Amino acid sequence: MSVPVTFLKGVKSVRAAQLAKLGVCTIDELYELFPRSYEDRSIVRKISQLQDGETVTVCGYVQQTDVKKVNRQLSVLNVKISDEQANMRISVFFGKYGEYQFKIGGLYAFYGKVTKNQYGASMTNPVISEYHGEWDSNFFSIQPVYPLTKGLTQNVLRKMVAEALKVAPPSYETMPKEILEKYGLLRRDTALKNLHFPQNAEMAEKSRYRFKFEELFTLQLMLLKLKDVKTKITNGISFKNADADSKIAQFISMLPFELTEGQKKVWGEISANMDEKKAMNRLVIGDVGSGKTVLAVLAMLKAVFAGYQAVFMAPTEVLAEQHYESVSKMLEPFGIKPYLVTGSLTAKEKREALQAIKNEDAKCIIGTHALIQPDVIYGNLGIAITDEQHRFGVRQRAMLAQQEHTPDVLVMTATPIPRTLALILYADLDVSTLRTLPNGRLPIKTYALEYSMYDRICKWIIRLAGEGRQVYMVYPVIEENEETPLKSVTERYNTLSKGVFANIKCGLLHGKMSSSQKESVMREFKDGKIQILFSTTVVEVGVDVPNAVLMVVENAERFGLAQLHQLRGRVGRGKIQSYCVLFSEKVTERMKITEETADGFELSEQDLVLRGPGDFFGVEQHGLPPFKIANLYQDTEILKTAGDAARYILENKEKFGGFLDFMNKKYPDRVQL
């Protein structure tokens, strides 16, 4: 419902502004602020039964208290409690605003994590409730734990949600009745009440399942419908041409290397698609350095030799220029000169390029998103190739498809994805995987180290710089933060570039810089003007700097396996042995796995098991709603079941016409069903 949160008692402008930071402006959005976990205070233990590390509720009488100062700002109140069988210690830290007032002999309940050692059991900063002739019934319940923002506490949010459920209970259903019954799903109103304030752990789990199912069902429904639309396109192009195939065979024979078995197999799939009248929509997932660019060139040539135009898009100008340079060399023997179109062209250069594209003088066009602006009119576009799928979504690809004949679309990504997941996530595309690396490519040597080795690595970096080599230094955050003691890229750049690396040309790159600043820094690094590049993870996927031989990642424990593998792939682009060093206070399991495993697909499978909450793929790329509760890594079984439900809906459209209309109204700017 679109009822604003200010309808709720006690929610005025300040509270509304705080909620808005969490994406909550209406009561329905408050309902969909799903708990990230729960405090199950219904589990009560005797002190003698407590186990180290468990989170439970303990009841006991206060025996004695004493206060100790930690520093000028902080003190700790130590409380000894007893349940008449055993004793334990409770520690409550407090600042200058005073301590919690316990009554000696009073009965209290404490909920928290237990620490148990040779001195007995203890809890630090538990949730506390006092017995006043009767217990607060809410205390011994399962309480939601929400994401927070400054000024909002768990108790405030809990009261708001409870008030909303009382005065504006959820009144409508968003899933077809038949689907609810077929898959044993709770009704929306029941699920929402038990998601926020569950009767028991089983109902909490059933409620979470219902909303995970709904999110994944929506994803599947939209992607399957999109694929269904594309398979019905009959105005595609067949590039089948004996003369073109002969020239392509000649091109392959002239390459200074032999195609790997993986490249031959994937090219066979692409070529077969291009021969069909139906428009191709294919995703090529190739590990870092697996040789995807040559496949793009082959596809462009097949289209150009058949009399059509070919477009190759990259997410940044630096990558577009890199592709332009490599493709130009490959096409030179055939007298084909590519056109480069980016946002930094002068007005005159842009006019000339647009005219050449319109009148078909430009057969092979390479550039950035500037190629999908309304003023770019293609004379006879045959194929559109996009590099790095996560930067180009369905809508952008659809813009290219608005031609007299629907062009083929080839999408390439260097993000290894478990194939089963890729087939579901990219349901609107056919999927090819490219696993083998080109011959002669040296594997990158990876080392997971603790900071005790840092000085030795700095000396190594100085030696490499003296030999004319380049180095990446990558960090998890841009600036220092009191809440998380992480190494920040700005602090490390300022300290190291003026200190140990003072005689070496250093550069800084992060997400708060403008696009033009980032492009400029990457270009300087690519041209060798910067020897050590301090960066966050914005360092571009696919940028080819053969002279960069070392990747150093600090606070490596903060990155997922896929991220670490992607970062490692920034080096090893030339014929020189390259290295990756992962630093942390303590080496983690993910770091060890990255050290021992070079295969990105194997790492992606392990990431599937290890990964916590978070949308690794970024579903927004499809123009679809972001996930609020589902997780593609953890919920693969639900994903498959939801896919079955989506297929059932589309196979019985007549029966579910009203539901499909509802979905179109709910997501008016999404893929229309």
VENRA-V933551 format. One record per residue. N is the residue number from 0. RES is the residue in three letters. SS is DSSP state (@ for helix, = for strand, . for the rest). PSI is psi as a letter, one per 20 degrees, with the letter a starting at -180 (NA if undefined). OMEGA is omega in whole degrees, -180 to 180 (999 if undefined). Layout:
# VENRA-V933551
{{N/RES/SS/PSI/OMEGA} {N/RES/SS/PSI/OMEGA}}
This chain:
# VENRA-V933551
{{0/MET/./q/-177} {1/SER/./k/178} {2/VAL/./p/-178} {3/PRO/=/q/-179} {4/VAL/@/h/179} {5/THR/@/i/174} {6/PHE/@/h/-177} {7/LEU/./q/179} {8/LYS/./p/176} {9/GLY/./i/179} {10/VAL/./n/178} {11/LYS/./a/-172} {12/SER/@/h/-178} {13/VAL/@/g/179} {14/ARG/@/g/-179} {15/ALA/@/h/179} {16/ALA/@/h/178} {17/GLN/@/g/179} {18/LEU/@/h/-179} {19/ALA/@/h/178} {20/LYS/./h/177} {21/LEU/./j/-179} {22/GLY/./k/-177} {23/VAL/./o/177} {24/CYS/./h/-179} {25/THR/=/r/180} {26/ILE/@/h/178} {27/ASP/@/h/178} {28/GLU/@/h/175} {29/LEU/@/g/177} {30/TYR/@/h/-176} {31/GLU/./j/168} {32/LEU/./m/-171} {33/PHE/./p/177} {34/PRO/./p/178} {35/ARG/./i/176} {36/SER/=/a/-179} {37/TYR/=/q/167} {38/GLU/=/o/-180} {39/ASP/=/n/-177} {40/ARG/./j/-179} {41/SER/./i/179} {42/ILE/./o/-177} {43/VAL/=/p/-179} {44/ARG/=/q/167} {45/LYS/./q/-179} {46/ILE/@/h/-178} {47/SER/@/i/-178} {48/GLN/@/i/-172} {49/LEU/./q/177} {50/GLN/./q/179} {51/ASP/./p/175} {52/GLY/./i/-179} {53/GLU/./q/179} {54/THR/=/o/-172} {55/VAL/=/r/174} {56/THR/=/p/177} {57/VAL/=/p/176} {58/CYS/=/p/-180} {59/GLY/=/r/178} {60/TYR/=/p/179} {61/VAL/=/p/-179} {62/GLN/=/g/-180} {63/GLN/=/q/179} {64/THR/=/q/170} {65/ASP/=/q/-176} {66/VAL/=/p/175} {67/LYS/=/p/178} {68/LYS/=/p/175} {69/VAL/./g/173} {70/ASN/./a/-176} {71/ARG/./h/-176} {72/GLN/./i/-168} {73/LEU/./p/175} {74/SER/=/r/177} {75/VAL/=/p/177} {76/LEU/=/o/178} {77/ASN/=/p/-176} {78/VAL/=/p/174} {79/LYS/=/p/179} {80/ILE/=/r/-180} {81/SER/=/q/173} {82/ASP/./k/178} {83/GLU/./i/175} {84/GLN/./h/-178} {85/ALA/./r/179} {86/ASN/=/q/171} {87/MET/=/r/-178} {88/ARG/=/p/174} {89/ILE/=/p/178} {90/SER/=/p/180} {91/VAL/=/o/179} {92/PHE/=/q/177} {93/PHE/=/q/-179} {94/GLY/./b/-173} {95/LYS/./i/-176} {96/TYR/./j/171} {97/GLY/./r/-174} {98/GLU/./r/173} {99/TYR/./p/-177} {100/GLN/./o/177} {101/PHE/./q/175} {102/LYS/./p/176} {103/ILE/./p/-177} {104/GLY/./i/179} {105/GLY/./q/179} {106/LEU/=/p/-177} {107/TYR/=/q/172} {108/ALA/=/p/-179} {109/PHE/=/p/177} {110/TYR/=/p/179} {111/GLY/=/a/-179} {112/LYS/=/p/-176} {113/VAL/=/p/168} {114/THR/=/p/-179} {115/LYS/=/p/178} {116/ASN/=/a/-176} {117/GLN/./i/180} {118/TYR/./i/180} {119/GLY/=/a/-177} {120/ALA/=/q/178} {121/SER/=/r/174} {122/MET/=/q/178} {123/THR/=/p/179} {124/ASN/./l/178} {125/PRO/./r/168} {126/VAL/=/p/-171} {127/ILE/=/q/174} {128/SER/=/p/-179} {129/GLU/=/q/178} {130/TYR/./p/179} {131/HIS/./m/-177} {132/GLY/./h/172} {133/GLU/./q/-179} {134/TRP/./q/170} {135/ASP/./o/-174} {136/SER/./h/-180} {137/ASN/./h/-176} {138/PHE/./g/-175} {139/PHE/./l/-179} {140/SER/./a/175} {141/ILE/=/o/-176} {142/GLN/=/p/180} {143/PRO/=/q/174} {144/VAL/=/o/-173} {145/TYR/./q/167} {146/PRO/./q/-175} {147/LEU/./r/169} {148/THR/./r/-175} {149/LYS/./p/178} {150/GLY/./i/179} {151/LEU/./p/176} {152/THR/./r/178} {153/GLN/@/g/-178} {154/ASN/@/h/179} {155/VAL/@/g/-179} {156/LEU/@/g/179} {157/ARG/@/g/180} {158/LYS/@/h/179} {159/MET/@/g/-178} {160/VAL/@/g/179} {161/ALA/@/g/178} {162/GLU/@/g/180} {163/ALA/@/g/-180} {164/LEU/@/h/-179} {165/LYS/@/g/-173} {166/VAL/@/h/180} {167/ALA/./m/-176} {168/PRO/./q/180} {169/PRO/./p/-170} {170/SER/./i/-178} {171/TYR/./q/-179} {172/GLU/./q/-178} {173/THR/./i/-180} {174/MET/./q/178} {175/PRO/./q/-179} {176/LYS/@/g/-178} {177/GLU/@/h/179} {178/ILE/@/g/178} {179/LEU/@/g/-177} {180/GLU/@/g/-176} {181/LYS/@/h/-175} {182/TYR/./j/175} {183/GLY/./l/-177} {184/LEU/./q/175} {185/LEU/./q/172} {186/ARG/./q/-175} {187/ARG/@/g/-177} {188/ASP/@/g/178} {189/THR/@/g/-178} {190/ALA/@/g/-179} {191/LEU/@/g/180} {192/LYS/@/g/-177} {193/ASN/@/i/174} {194/LEU/@/g/-177} {195/HIS/@/g/-179} {196/PHE/./m/-173} {197/PRO/./q/175} {198/GLN/./h/-180} {199/ASN/./r/-176} {200/ALA/@/h/-179} {201/GLU/@/g/180} {202/MET/@/h/176} {203/ALA/@/g/-178} {204/GLU/@/g/179} {205/LYS/@/h/-180} {206/SER/@/g/178} {207/ARG/@/g/180} {208/TYR/@/g/-178} {209/ARG/@/g/-176} {210/PHE/@/h/172} {211/LYS/@/g/179} {212/PHE/@/g/-177} {213/GLU/@/g/180} {214/GLU/@/g/-177} {215/LEU/@/h/175} {216/PHE/@/g/179} {217/THR/@/g/178} {218/LEU/@/g/-177} {219/GLN/@/g/-178} {220/LEU/@/g/-177} {221/MET/@/g/-179} {222/LEU/@/g/179} {223/LEU/@/h/178} {224/LYS/@/g/179} {225/LEU/@/g/179} {226/LYS/@/h/179} {227/ASP/@/g/179} {228/VAL/@/g/-176} {229/LYS/@/h/-179} {230/THR/@/i/179} {231/LYS/./i/-180} {232/ILE/./p/-177} {233/THR/./i/-179} {234/ASN/./k/176} {235/GLY/./a/-176} {236/ILE/./p/170} {237/SER/./p/-179} {238/PHE/./j/-177} {239/LYS/./o/-174} {240/ASN/./o/-175} {241/ALA/@/g/-179} {242/ASP/@/g/179} {243/ALA/@/g/-179} {244/ASP/@/h/178} {245/SER/@/g/180} {246/LYS/@/h/179} {247/ILE/@/g/177} {248/ALA/@/h/178} {249/GLN/@/g/179} {250/PHE/@/g/-179} {251/ILE/@/h/-179} {252/SER/@/h/-179} {253/MET/@/i/-179} {254/LEU/./q/-179} {255/PRO/./j/179} {256/PHE/./r/177} {257/GLU/./p/177} {258/LEU/./q/176} {259/THR/./r/178} {260/GLU/@/h/179} {261/GLY/@/g/179} {262/GLN/@/g/179} {263/LYS/@/g/-178} {264/LYS/@/g/-178} {265/VAL/@/h/177} {266/TRP/@/h/177} {267/GLY/@/g/179} {268/GLU/@/g/180} {269/ILE/@/g/-177} {270/SER/@/g/179} {271/ALA/@/g/176} {272/ASN/@/g/-176} {273/MET/@/h/178} {274/ASP/@/h/-178} {275/GLU/./q/177} {276/LYS/./h/-179} {277/LYS/./p/-178} {278/ALA/./p/178} {279/MET/./p/170} {280/ASN/=/n/-173} {281/ARG/=/p/175} {282/LEU/=/p/174} {283/VAL/=/o/177} {284/ILE/=/o/-178} {285/GLY/=/p/180} {286/ASP/./r/180} {287/VAL/./p/176} {288/GLY/./k/-176} {289/SER/./i/176} {290/GLY/./l/-180} {291/LYS/@/h/-174} {292/THR/@/g/-179} {293/VAL/@/h/176} {294/LEU/@/h/177} {295/ALA/@/g/-180} {296/VAL/@/g/178} {297/LEU/@/g/180} {298/ALA/@/g/178} {299/MET/@/g/-179} {300/LEU/@/g/-179} {301/LYS/@/h/178} {302/ALA/@/g/-178} {303/VAL/@/g/180} {304/PHE/@/h/178} {305/ALA/./j/174} {306/GLY/./j/-178} {307/TYR/./r/175} {308/GLN/=/q/179} {309/ALA/=/p/-180} {310/VAL/=/p/178} {311/PHE/=/o/-176} {312/MET/=/p/175} {313/ALA/./q/-176} {314/PRO/./h/-179} {315/THR/./r/179} {316/GLU/@/h/-179} {317/VAL/@/g/179} {318/LEU/@/h/179} {319/ALA/@/g/179} {320/GLU/@/h/179} {321/GLN/@/g/178} {322/HIS/@/g/-179} {323/TYR/@/g/-180} {324/GLU/@/g/-177} {325/SER/@/h/-179} {326/VAL/@/h/179} {327/SER/@/g/180} {328/LYS/@/g/-178} {329/MET/@/h/-174} {330/LEU/@/i/-176} {331/GLU/@/g/-179} {332/PRO/@/h/-179} {333/PHE/@/j/177} {334/GLY/./k/180} {335/ILE/./p/179} {336/LYS/./o/179} {337/PRO/./q/173} {338/TYR/=/p/177} {339/LEU/=/p/-179} {340/VAL/=/o/178} {341/THR/./r/-178} {342/GLY/./i/-176} {343/SER/./j/175} {344/LEU/./q/173} {345/THR/./r/-179} {346/ALA/@/g/-179} {347/LYS/@/g/180} {348/GLU/@/h/-180} {349/LYS/@/g/179} {350/ARG/@/g/-179} {351/GLU/@/g/-180} {352/ALA/@/g/-180} {353/LEU/@/h/178} {354/GLN/@/g/180} {355/ALA/@/h/178} {356/ILE/@/g/-177} {357/LYS/@/g/-177} {358/ASN/./j/173} {359/GLU/./j/172} {360/ASP/./h/177} {361/ALA/./o/-179} {362/LYS/./h/-175} {363/CYS/=/o/-172} {364/ILE/=/p/-180} {365/ILE/=/p/180} {366/GLY/=/a/-179} {367/THR/./b/178} {368/HIS/@/i/175} {369/ALA/@/h/-178} {370/LEU/@/i/180} {371/ILE/@/k/174} {372/GLN/./q/-177} {373/PRO/./h/-177} {374/ASP/./i/178} {375/VAL/./o/-179} {376/ILE/./p/-178} {377/TYR/./p/178} {378/GLY/./g/-175} {379/ASN/./m/-175} {380/LEU/=/p/-178} {381/GLY/=/h/-179} {382/ILE/=/q/175} {383/ALA/=/p/-179} {384/ILE/=/p/178} {385/THR/=/p/-180} {386/ASP/=/p/-178} {387/GLU/./n/-177} {388/GLN/@/h/-174} {389/HIS/@/i/178} {390/ARG/@/i/-179} {391/PHE/./o/-177} {392/GLY/./a/-178} {393/VAL/@/g/-176} {394/ARG/@/g/180} {395/GLN/@/g/179} {396/ARG/@/h/-179} {397/ALA/@/h/178} {398/MET/@/h/179} {399/LEU/@/h/-175} {400/ALA/./i/-177} {401/GLN/./m/-180} {402/GLN/./r/178} {403/GLU/./g/173} {404/HIS/./p/-179} {405/THR/./o/-179} {406/PRO/./q/172} {407/ASP/=/q/178} {408/VAL/=/p/176} {409/LEU/=/p/-178} {410/VAL/=/p/-179} {411/MET/=/p/176} {412/THR/=/q/177} {413/ALA/./j/178} {414/THR/./o/-180} {415/PRO/./p/-178} {416/ILE/./p/174} {417/PRO/./p/-171} {418/ARG/@/g/-179} {419/THR/@/h/180} {420/LEU/@/h/-180} {421/ALA/@/g/-179} {422/LEU/@/h/179} {423/ILE/@/g/-176} {424/LEU/@/g/-180} {425/TYR/./l/-177} {426/ALA/./i/179} {427/ASP/./i/-178} {428/LEU/./q/167} {429/ASP/=/q/-171} {430/VAL/=/p/171} {431/SER/=/q/176} {432/THR/=/p/-178} {433/LEU/=/o/-171} {434/ARG/./h/-172} {435/THR/./q/178} {436/LEU/./q/178} {437/PRO/./q/179} {438/ASN/./q/176} {439/GLY/./i/179} {440/ARG/./o/-178} {441/LEU/./p/176} {442/PRO/./q/-179} {443/ILE/./p/178} {444/LYS/=/p/-175} {445/THR/=/p/180} {446/TYR/=/p/174} {447/ALA/=/o/-172} {448/LEU/=/q/171} {449/GLU/=/r/-172} {450/TYR/@/i/176} {451/SER/@/i/-179} {452/MET/@/j/-170} {453/TYR/@/g/-178} {454/ASP/@/h/180} {455/ARG/@/h/180} {456/ILE/@/h/178} {457/CYS/@/g/178} {458/LYS/@/h/178} {459/TRP/@/g/179} {460/ILE/@/g/179} {461/ILE/@/g/179} {462/ARG/@/g/179} {463/LEU/@/g/179} {464/ALA/@/h/177} {465/GLY/@/h/178} {466/GLU/./j/178} {467/GLY/./j/-180} {468/ARG/./r/-179} {469/GLN/=/q/-173} {470/VAL/=/q/170} {471/TYR/=/p/172} {472/MET/=/o/-172} {473/VAL/=/q/-175} {474/TYR/./q/-176} {475/PRO/./h/-177} {476/VAL/=/q/-178} {477/ILE/./g/-177} {478/GLU/./r/179} {479/GLU/./q/-179} {480/ASN/./p/-178} {481/GLU/./h/-176} {482/GLU/./h/-179} {483/THR/./o/-176} {484/PRO/./m/-179} {485/LEU/./q/175} {486/LYS/./p/180} {487/SER/=/q/-176} {488/VAL/@/h/-178} {489/THR/@/g/-180} {490/GLU/@/g/-179} {491/ARG/@/h/177} {492/TYR/@/g/-179} {493/ASN/@/g/-177} {494/THR/@/g/-172} {495/LEU/@/h/-178} {496/SER/@/h/178} {497/LYS/@/i/-177} {498/GLY/./d/-173} {499/VAL/./h/-180} {500/PHE/./k/-174} {501/ALA/./h/-178} {502/ASN/./j/-179} {503/ILE/./p/-180} {504/LYS/./o/-177} {505/CYS/=/q/178} {506/GLY/=/q/-178} {507/LEU/=/p/-178} {508/LEU/=/p/175} {509/HIS/./r/-171} {510/GLY/./i/180} {511/LYS/./i/178} {512/MET/./q/178} {513/SER/./r/180} {514/SER/@/g/-178} {515/SER/@/h/177} {516/GLN/@/g/180} {517/LYS/@/g/179} {518/GLU/@/g/-178} {519/SER/@/g/-179} {520/VAL/@/g/-179} {521/MET/@/h/180} {522/ARG/@/g/179} {523/GLU/@/h/179} {524/PHE/@/g/-179} {525/LYS/@/h/-179} {526/ASP/./i/177} {527/GLY/./j/-180} {528/LYS/./h/174} {529/ILE/./p/-179} {530/GLN/./h/177} {531/ILE/=/o/-180} {532/LEU/=/o/175} {533/PHE/=/p/-172} {534/SER/=/q/165} {535/THR/./a/-177} {536/THR/./j/177} {537/VAL/./i/179} {538/VAL/./p/-164} {539/GLU/./p/171} {540/VAL/./p/173} {541/GLY/./i/179} {542/VAL/./p/-172} {543/ASP/./o/176} {544/VAL/./n/-175} {545/PRO/./h/-177} {546/ASN/./i/178} {547/ALA/=/o/-173} {548/VAL/=/i/-179} {549/LEU/=/p/174} {550/MET/=/o/177} {551/VAL/=/p/179} {552/VAL/=/o/177} {553/GLU/./q/-173} {554/ASN/./l/-176} {555/ALA/@/h/179} {556/GLU/@/i/-178} {557/ARG/@/i/-176} {558/PHE/./q/175} {559/GLY/./r/180} {560/LEU/@/g/-178} {561/ALA/@/g/179} {562/GLN/@/g/-180} {563/LEU/@/g/180} {564/HIS/@/g/178} {565/GLN/@/g/179} {566/LEU/@/g/179} {567/ARG/@/h/-178} {568/GLY/./i/176} {569/ARG/./h/177} {570/VAL/./r/-180} {571/GLY/./k/-178} {572/ARG/./i/180} {573/GLY/./b/-178} {574/LYS/./j/-179} {575/ILE/./q/176} {576/GLN/./p/-179} {577/SER/./r/-173} {578/TYR/=/q/174} {579/CYS/=/p/180} {580/VAL/=/p/179} {581/LEU/=/o/-178} {582/PHE/=/q/173} {583/SER/=/r/175} {584/GLU/./h/178} {585/LYS/./p/-177} {586/VAL/./p/-178} {587/THR/./r/180} {588/GLU/@/g/180} {589/ARG/@/g/180} {590/MET/@/g/179} {591/LYS/@/g/180} {592/ILE/@/g/179} {593/THR/@/h/179} {594/GLU/@/h/-173} {595/GLU/@/i/-173} {596/THR/./p/-180} {597/ALA/./i/-175} {598/ASP/./o/-178} {599/GLY/@/h/-180} {600/PHE/@/h/176} {601/GLU/@/g/178} {602/LEU/@/h/-179} {603/SER/@/h/177} {604/GLU/@/g/179} {605/GLN/@/h/178} {606/ASP/@/h/179} {607/LEU/@/h/-179} {608/VAL/@/g/-173} {609/LEU/@/h/-168} {610/ARG/./p/175} {611/GLY/./a/-179} {612/PRO/./q/-180} {613/GLY/./q/-178} {614/ASP/./n/-176} {615/PHE/./h/-173} {616/PHE/./i/-177} {617/GLY/./n/-173} {618/VAL/@/i/179} {619/GLU/@/h/-180} {620/GLN/@/h/-178} {621/HIS/@/j/-173} {622/GLY/./k/-179} {623/LEU/./q/-180} {624/PRO/./q/177} {625/PRO/./q/-180} {626/PHE/./p/176} {627/LYS/./h/-175} {628/ILE/./h/-178} {629/ALA/./q/179} {630/ASN/./o/-175} {631/LEU/./h/-179} {632/TYR/./g/-173} {633/GLN/./h/-170} {634/ASP/./k/-177} {635/THR/@/h/179} {636/GLU/@/g/177} {637/ILE/@/h/179} {638/LEU/@/g/180} {639/LYS/@/g/-180} {640/THR/@/g/179} {641/ALA/@/h/176} {642/GLY/@/g/177} {643/ASP/@/g/180} {644/ALA/@/g/180} {645/ALA/@/g/178} {646/ARG/@/h/179} {647/TYR/@/g/179} {648/ILE/@/g/-176} {649/LEU/@/h/177} {650/GLU/@/i/-179} {651/ASN/./l/-174} {652/LYS/./h/-177} {653/GLU/./g/-178} {654/LYS/./h/-173} {655/PHE/./k/-178} {656/GLY/@/g/-180} {657/GLY/@/g/179} {658/PHE/@/g/-180} {659/LEU/@/h/175} {660/ASP/@/g/178} {661/PHE/@/g/-180} {662/MET/@/h/178} {663/ASN/@/h/178} {664/LYS/@/h/-179} {665/LYS/@/h/180} {666/TYR/./m/-174} {667/PRO/./h/-178} {668/ASP/./j/-179} {669/ARG/./a/177} {670/VAL/./p/-179} {671/GLN/./p/-176} {672/LEU/./NA/999}}
